[in-house]
Each structure stands twice: as C-alpha cells, then as structure tokens.
C-alpha cells in the first residue's frame, strides 16, 4: 500500500464570501447537518479501509473547506476520532487545518496542539479593514492580526492567505498587508489574484478590477527579500516550511478524498475522481457505496498525462527533472516538451543540468506557457484540466 495524502472537505461556513466558488453550506454550521456529515465521513472512511484492506498510511492530511473552525470542540473531537480510527498516522509528515480569524478559538488551538495537527492555514486575505469589508469577510484587520499572533505563539507552522487585485487596492496597501503578516512570524504566505467566478455575488456584479500583474510582481520582489522563497506560483515560504500536501498535487502523488466535493488521484493509472459535490448527494451515497460521482482517467503513457505532469512540475521552483520525466513518459514526449520550452525567451525559462524550470518572470505568465504545452496534446487523449 502506498503512502497517501488525504484531503478532507468541511462543507460549512457561517456565511459565504462574495468571491468564493468552493462548495460550502452557509448555514452557520447547524449541528444537525454537521452530525449527519460526521456520520457520513465515518462510513466513507470505513469503505476506504475495506477497499485497501486496512487503514491507509498517510503522509499528509489537509482539512479544508468551507470553514473547519465553525466546528465546535465536541465536533472536532469526533472528527479526530474518525480520522484516527480510519487512517494510519505512523508516518505522517504534515497535518494542515484551514482556519478563519473570526471563528478560530483558543480551544481549537489547544485541541489541535494535543493532536496530530502541525500546520494552520489562516484565511487572512488582507490586513486592511476597507479591503476586508469589500470582500465580505467577517473579521477585521485587528482580529486577523490577533489570530496570526496567537497561532504562531502556539508553535504551529502557520501560513497566511492574501488576495490581490481588489478595485481600490494600491501597492502601498498591498505592501502593508504583506509586511504585517510577516511581522506576525508566519513561515508561509500564499498570494492569490481575485477572480470573478460565475455564479458568485462578485462574479455576477462584475466589478472593474485592476491588472494584478504589478501586485504579483511586487510580492515576488518583496517576499524573497524577507527570506521567503517562491517555491510555487502562488506560494512563498521560509526554508523547510513548504506545504508538503500541496506538493503532492504538483508531483502527482496519490491523494485520497474524504467528504463532499473532495477530489482524489491515483498516479499508477492516472485515475482522478470526485465525491458527490453536495451534502444532499454525498450523505445518502455513503450508506450504500463509495460516494464518487465524477471520474476521469488520463492514459498511463498518453500525451495528456505527460503534459499535465510537465505543467504541474513547472508550477514549482524545481521544475521538470528530465531523466525522471523520460523514465515515466518516454524520450519522445520529453523531447517534444523541451522543444516547446526552448522556443520560449530565456528570461522566462531556465535550463539547468538535468532539468528546466520557469524563472520568476516566467511564473508571471505561466498560463501562456501552459497553452503552448497543451497544443502538444493528441486529440484522442482525455481532456486536460490544469486549474
């Protein structure tokens, strides 16, 4: 049995942010719904055990949402028991929990300290009250700063998420949020450009957004000067503080899914699957069968699988290891990928002994490079998703 990463989705929020397209139920975390979800999680974990004929061994666990901190301490204790009973943590390297400043409590931090949780990812988004208000966040800058401080003081590895590209955001306010986050002592920062997703309140309103290029470029300049290296397109960390779970995605390692709308992946056969996307669909399925409702298989030696591997590797500072890539996908595809990358201006792509990666400038236009690689795909292969 391989070592797995596990993604567990908590589908509850106190309220939905105007930009969020992730699945969650904005009901304040009604206890009856949470209890039914926990029952379903327990059933799904038992089915996973049966499929693998024993408790799967975990390398990483990521508990995301939604808002995991809407769970009460009683509900968290039950969740931790379900995980302990269903999975083998003897070789665990990292356990991350997402948290919101408005619902994170000292009780959460104490409980996590006494369990296997090692890392907390805080949805800060900004440390400016006007920006937080426009985004529809339930916390203000003071609450976010307090959450950062107390989480860091408990000894967790702490990551902060920040959003750029808001209508009235300036480089000065962006720098202020970055500076104050770093002053708290976090070892990891993720930066995301605000996007208008269809079906969300902000997406439907279609506000005029600024070009995010300058904000992203500033983060690439500022954060490394504060000893946070860019190791992935949206991620910066101090040495050794990279998110091991996210690296499992970029390296196409095996991932198990738990909970509604969660995705899993098996690299041996290129099989990717998704659980039922809503609570209403997920809970009944767990009573009779695995709750998988969507799946795709990328050919083991096909162009699609290899091109996806190349794109995912190029998201990271390590890039493509050409020997390993050739061993997996063949010399012919390796040469095709390298031929595309050699045509790209050298300020965007860096070739080194044994591999190739994007430069910081290349990361700023990564989507354009992905398009060049996707043109290699054979039309007979399964359609790719590189979001």
C-alpha positions as CSV (number, residue, x, y, z in Angstrom):
1,X,0.0,0.0,0.0
2,X,1.4,3.4,-0.9
3,X,1.7,6.4,1.3
4,X,-1.2,8.7,0.7
5,X,-2.1,12.4,1.1
6,X,-5.7,12.9,2.2
7,X,-7.9,15.9,1.5
8,X,-10.9,16.2,3.8
9,X,-13.6,18.8,2.9
10,X,-15.6,20.6,5.7
11,X,-18.6,22.0,3.8
12,X,-19.8,24.5,6.3
13,X,-19.4,28.3,6.6
14,X,-21.0,30.9,8.8
15,X,-21.6,32.9,5.6
16,X,-20.4,32.8,2.0
17,X,-17.8,35.3,0.8
18,X,-18.8,37.1,-2.4
19,X,-15.9,35.8,-4.4
20,X,-15.9,32.1,-3.2
21,X,-16.7,29.4,-5.6
22,X,-15.8,26.4,-3.4
23,X,-18.6,24.3,-2.2
24,X,-20.0,25.1,1.3
25,X,-23.3,25.5,3.1
26,X,-23.8,29.0,4.5
27,X,-25.9,28.0,7.4
28,X,-23.8,28.8,10.4
29,X,-22.8,25.2,10.8
30,X,-26.2,23.8,12.0
31,X,-25.4,21.0,14.5
32,X,-27.8,18.5,12.9
33,X,-26.1,18.9,9.4
34,X,-22.7,18.6,10.9
35,X,-23.7,15.5,12.8
36,X,-25.0,13.9,9.6
37,X,-21.9,14.9,7.8
38,X,-19.7,13.3,10.5
39,X,-21.8,10.1,10.3
40,X,-21.2,10.0,6.5
41,X,-17.5,10.7,6.9
42,X,-17.2,7.7,9.3
43,X,-19.0,5.5,6.7
44,X,-16.8,6.7,3.9
45,X,-13.6,6.1,5.9
46,X,-14.7,2.6,6.7
47,X,-15.3,1.9,3.0
48,X,-11.8,3.3,2.2
49,X,-10.4,0.9,4.7
50,X,-12.3,-2.0,3.1
51,X,-11.1,-1.1,-0.4
52,X,-7.4,-1.0,0.7
53,X,-7.8,-4.0,3.2
54,X,-6.6,-2.0,6.1
55,X,-6.1,1.6,7.2
56,X,-4.3,3.6,4.5
57,X,-1.0,5.1,5.6
58,X,-0.9,8.9,5.4
59,X,2.0,11.2,4.5
60,X,-0.1,14.4,4.7
61,X,-3.6,15.4,5.7
62,X,-5.3,18.7,4.7
63,X,-8.6,19.6,6.3
64,X,-10.1,22.4,4.2
65,X,-13.4,24.0,3.4
66,X,-15.6,25.7,3.8
67,X,-14.6,26.8,7.3
68,X,-13.3,24.0,9.5
69,X,-13.3,26.3,12.5
70,X,-17.1,26.5,12.5
71,X,-17.0,23.0,14.1
72,X,-17.3,23.0,17.9
73,X,-14.7,21.4,20.1
74,X,-17.1,18.4,20.6
75,X,-17.5,18.0,16.8
76,X,-13.7,18.4,16.3
77,X,-13.0,15.6,18.8
78,X,-15.3,13.3,17.0
79,X,-13.7,14.2,13.6
80,X,-10.3,13.5,15.1
81,X,-11.5,10.1,16.3
82,X,-12.9,9.2,12.9
83,X,-9.5,10.1,11.3
84,X,-7.5,8.1,14.0
85,X,-9.8,5.1,13.5
86,X,-9.7,5.2,9.7
87,X,-6.1,6.0,8.8
88,X,-2.6,5.1,9.9
89,X,-0.7,8.2,11.1
90,X,2.6,6.4,11.9
91,X,4.4,8.0,9.0
92,X,2.6,11.4,8.9
93,X,4.7,14.4,7.9
94,X,2.2,17.2,7.9
95,X,-1.4,17.9,9.0
96,X,-2.9,21.2,8.0
97,X,-6.2,22.8,9.1
98,X,-7.7,25.8,7.4
99,X,-9.0,28.5,9.9
100,X,-10.8,31.8,9.7
101,X,-9.8,34.5,12.2
102,X,-13.5,35.2,13.1
103,X,-14.1,31.6,14.2
104,X,-10.8,30.4,15.5
105,X,-10.7,30.0,19.3
106,X,-8.1,29.2,21.9
107,X,-10.0,25.9,22.3
108,X,-9.3,24.9,18.7
109,X,-5.6,25.7,19.1
110,X,-5.4,23.7,22.4
111,X,-7.2,20.7,20.9
112,X,-5.0,20.7,17.8
113,X,-1.8,21.1,19.9
114,X,-2.8,17.9,21.7
115,X,-3.5,16.0,18.5
116,X,-1.6,15.4,15.2
117,X,-2.2,18.9,13.7
118,X,1.1,20.5,12.8
119,X,0.1,23.4,10.5
120,X,-2.6,26.1,10.4
121,X,-3.5,28.0,7.2
122,X,-5.3,31.2,8.1
123,X,-7.6,32.9,5.6
124,X,-6.4,36.5,6.3
125,X,-6.9,37.8,2.8
126,X,-6.0,41.4,3.8
127,X,-4.9,43.4,6.9
128,X,-6.9,46.5,5.7
129,X,-10.4,47.0,7.1
130,X,-11.7,48.6,3.9
131,X,-10.5,45.7,1.8
132,X,-11.9,43.1,4.1
133,X,-15.2,44.8,4.2
134,X,-15.4,45.0,0.4
135,X,-14.6,41.3,0.2
136,X,-17.4,40.5,2.7
137,X,-15.1,38.9,5.3
138,X,-16.5,38.6,8.8
139,X,-13.3,39.6,10.5
140,X,-11.4,42.9,10.6
141,X,-7.7,43.6,10.4
142,X,-7.3,43.5,14.2
143,X,-8.9,40.1,14.6
144,X,-6.8,38.7,11.8
145,X,-3.6,40.1,13.4
146,X,-4.6,38.6,16.7
147,X,-5.3,35.2,15.1
148,X,-1.9,35.2,13.4
149,X,-0.1,36.1,16.6
150,X,-1.8,33.5,18.9
151,X,-1.5,30.7,16.3
152,X,2.2,31.4,15.8
153,X,2.8,31.6,19.5
154,X,1.4,28.0,19.9
155,X,4.3,26.6,17.8
156,X,2.3,25.6,14.7
157,X,3.7,26.1,11.2
158,X,1.5,29.0,10.1
159,X,0.5,30.0,6.6
160,X,-1.4,33.2,5.7
161,X,-3.5,33.6,2.5
162,X,-3.7,37.1,0.9
163,X,-5.7,38.4,-2.0
164,X,-4.5,41.0,-4.5
165,X,-6.2,42.8,-7.4
166,X,-9.1,44.5,-5.5
167,X,-10.7,47.5,-7.1
168,X,-9.2,50.2,-4.8
169,X,-6.1,48.3,-3.6
170,X,-2.8,50.1,-4.1
171,X,0.8,48.8,-4.0
172,X,1.1,50.7,-0.7
173,X,-1.9,48.9,0.9
174,X,-0.7,45.6,-0.6
175,X,2.8,46.1,0.9
176,X,1.2,47.0,4.3
177,X,-0.7,43.6,4.4
178,X,2.4,41.7,3.4
179,X,4.6,43.5,5.9
180,X,2.2,43.0,8.8
181,X,1.7,39.3,8.0
182,X,5.4,38.7,8.1
183,X,5.8,40.7,11.3
184,X,3.5,38.1,12.9
185,X,6.1,35.4,12.4
186,X,4.4,33.2,9.7
187,X,6.7,30.9,7.7
188,X,4.5,30.6,4.6
189,X,2.4,33.1,2.5
190,X,0.1,32.3,-0.3
191,X,-1.0,35.1,-2.7
192,X,-4.0,34.8,-5.0
193,X,-5.4,37.2,-7.5
194,X,-9.0,38.0,-7.1
195,X,-11.0,36.3,-9.8
196,X,-14.7,36.8,-10.7
197,X,-16.2,33.3,-10.7
198,X,-19.5,32.7,-12.4
199,X,-22.4,32.2,-10.0
200,X,-20.8,34.1,-7.1
201,X,-22.1,37.5,-6.0
202,X,-19.0,39.3,-7.1
203,X,-18.9,37.4,-10.3
204,X,-22.4,38.4,-11.1
205,X,-21.8,42.0,-10.2
206,X,-18.7,42.2,-12.4
207,X,-16.8,45.0,-10.7
208,X,-14.0,46.6,-12.5
209,X,-10.7,45.0,-11.3
210,X,-7.2,46.3,-11.7
211,X,-4.5,44.5,-13.5
212,X,-3.0,42.2,-10.9
213,X,0.4,42.0,-12.6
214,X,2.1,44.7,-10.6
215,X,0.8,43.3,-7.2
216,X,2.1,39.8,-8.1
217,X,5.4,41.2,-9.3
218,X,5.8,43.2,-6.1
219,X,5.2,40.1,-4.0
220,X,7.9,38.2,-6.0
221,X,10.3,41.1,-5.2
222,X,9.3,41.8,-1.6
223,X,8.8,38.3,-0.1
224,X,12.2,36.9,-1.1
225,X,13.9,39.9,0.5
226,X,12.2,38.9,3.7
227,X,13.6,35.3,3.4
228,X,10.5,33.7,1.9
229,X,11.4,31.9,-1.3
230,X,8.9,31.4,-4.1
231,X,8.6,27.6,-4.4
232,X,5.3,27.5,-6.4
233,X,3.4,30.0,-8.5
234,X,1.2,31.2,-5.6
235,X,3.4,30.1,-2.6
236,X,6.3,31.6,-0.7
237,X,8.0,30.0,2.3
238,X,10.9,30.1,4.7
239,X,13.3,27.1,4.2
240,X,11.6,23.8,5.2
241,X,8.1,25.4,5.6
242,X,6.7,24.5,2.2
243,X,3.3,23.0,2.2
244,X,4.0,19.3,1.8
245,X,0.4,18.5,1.0
246,X,0.2,20.9,-2.0
247,X,3.5,19.5,-3.3
248,X,1.7,16.1,-3.5
249,X,-0.6,17.6,-6.2
250,X,2.2,19.2,-8.2
251,X,4.2,16.0,-8.1
252,X,1.2,13.8,-9.0
253,X,1.4,11.7,-5.8
254,X,-1.5,9.6,-4.6
255,X,-4.3,11.5,-2.9
256,X,-7.4,10.2,-1.2
257,X,-10.7,12.2,-0.9
258,X,-12.9,12.4,2.1
259,X,-16.1,14.4,2.2
260,X,-18.4,16.1,-0.3
261,X,-16.8,17.7,-3.4
262,X,-13.3,16.4,-2.4
263,X,-11.0,15.1,-5.2
264,X,-8.6,12.2,-5.2
265,X,-6.0,10.9,-7.6
266,X,-4.1,7.6,-8.2
267,X,-0.9,8.1,-10.3
268,X,-0.4,4.4,-11.1
269,X,-3.3,4.5,-13.6
270,X,-3.9,8.3,-13.9
271,X,-7.4,7.9,-12.3
272,X,-8.8,11.1,-10.8
273,X,-12.2,11.1,-9.0
274,X,-14.5,13.5,-7.2
275,X,-17.0,12.8,-4.4
276,X,-20.6,13.9,-4.7
277,X,-20.5,17.7,-4.9
278,X,-23.1,18.5,-2.3
279,X,-24.1,17.3,1.2
280,X,-27.5,16.2,-0.2
281,X,-25.9,13.9,-2.7
282,X,-23.0,12.8,-0.6
283,X,-24.7,11.6,2.6
284,X,-27.1,9.1,1.0
285,X,-24.4,7.6,-1.2
286,X,-22.1,6.8,1.8
287,X,-24.9,4.5,3.1
288,X,-24.6,2.1,0.2
289,X,-21.5,2.7,-1.8
290,X,-18.4,5.0,-2.2
291,X,-19.7,8.5,-2.9
292,X,-17.8,9.0,-6.1
293,X,-19.9,10.8,-8.8
294,X,-17.3,12.0,-11.3
295,X,-14.1,10.4,-12.6
296,X,-11.6,10.7,-15.4
297,X,-8.6,8.6,-16.4
298,X,-5.6,10.0,-18.1
299,X,-3.8,7.5,-20.2
300,X,-0.8,6.0,-18.4
301,X,1.6,6.7,-21.3
302,X,-0.6,9.2,-23.2
303,X,0.3,12.7,-24.1
304,X,-2.3,14.1,-21.8
305,X,-0.9,12.6,-18.7
306,X,2.7,13.6,-19.5
307,X,1.8,17.2,-20.5
308,X,-0.2,17.6,-17.3
309,X,2.8,16.3,-15.3
310,X,5.0,18.8,-17.1
311,X,2.7,21.7,-16.4
312,X,2.3,20.8,-12.7
313,X,6.1,20.4,-12.3
314,X,6.7,23.8,-13.9
315,X,4.5,25.4,-11.3
316,X,7.3,24.8,-8.8
317,X,10.8,26.1,-8.4
318,X,12.2,22.6,-9.1
319,X,10.6,22.3,-12.5
320,X,11.0,19.2,-14.7
321,X,13.6,16.6,-13.9
322,X,14.2,15.4,-17.4
323,X,15.6,12.0,-16.5
324,X,12.6,11.1,-14.3
325,X,10.2,12.6,-16.8
326,X,11.7,10.5,-19.6
327,X,11.5,7.4,-17.5
328,X,7.8,7.9,-16.9
329,X,6.6,9.2,-20.3
330,X,9.3,8.3,-22.8
331,X,12.1,10.1,-24.6
332,X,9.8,11.2,-27.5
333,X,7.4,13.2,-25.3
334,X,10.3,14.6,-23.2
335,X,11.9,16.0,-26.3
336,X,8.6,17.5,-27.5
337,X,8.2,19.3,-24.2
338,X,11.8,20.5,-24.2
339,X,11.4,21.7,-27.8
340,X,8.4,23.9,-26.8
341,X,10.3,25.3,-23.8
342,X,13.4,26.0,-25.9
343,X,11.4,28.3,-28.1
344,X,10.4,30.5,-25.1
345,X,12.6,33.5,-24.3
346,X,15.4,32.6,-21.9
347,X,14.3,35.3,-19.4
348,X,11.2,33.2,-18.8
349,X,12.6,29.7,-18.7
350,X,15.9,28.4,-17.1
351,X,17.6,25.3,-18.3
352,X,20.0,23.6,-15.8
353,X,21.8,20.4,-15.6
354,X,19.2,17.7,-15.6
355,X,16.1,19.9,-15.8
356,X,14.2,23.0,-16.7
357,X,12.1,25.4,-14.6
358,X,10.4,28.8,-15.0
359,X,12.0,31.9,-13.9
360,X,10.1,34.4,-11.7
361,X,9.2,36.3,-14.9
362,X,8.0,33.0,-16.4
363,X,5.8,32.3,-13.4
364,X,4.1,35.7,-14.1
365,X,2.9,34.4,-17.5
366,X,2.5,30.7,-16.7
367,X,-0.9,30.4,-18.3
368,X,0.6,31.4,-21.7
369,X,3.3,28.7,-21.3
370,X,0.7,26.1,-20.4
371,X,-1.2,26.9,-23.6
372,X,2.0,26.2,-25.6
373,X,2.4,22.8,-23.9
374,X,-1.3,21.9,-24.2
375,X,-1.0,22.3,-28.0
376,X,1.1,19.1,-28.0
377,X,-1.9,17.1,-26.7
378,X,-3.3,14.4,-29.0
379,X,-7.0,14.9,-29.6
380,X,-7.6,11.3,-28.8
381,X,-6.4,11.8,-25.2
382,X,-8.7,12.7,-22.4
383,X,-9.4,16.5,-22.0
384,X,-6.9,18.1,-19.5
385,X,-7.7,20.2,-16.5
386,X,-4.8,22.4,-15.3
387,X,-6.5,24.7,-12.9
